[in-house]
């Protein structure tokens, strides 16, 4: 939200995405936790998924947009 204000972005319905994420994220974490026997393993897997899709994938997409 702060980035939208700093860069003067006009995204009128973005609050809907934040509300959906607020309710979908705990359901996602709870569902993935059933695939693991220990809490630590499930927590590490969720953190890995968030790291990959939040850090590595955007950087890779930015690099691929520059390259032909």
Residue pairs with C-beta under 8 A, 6 or more apart in sequence:
1 18
3 9
4 11
4 14
29 46
32 42
32 45
32 46
32 49
33 39
33 42
35 42
35 45
36 42
36 45
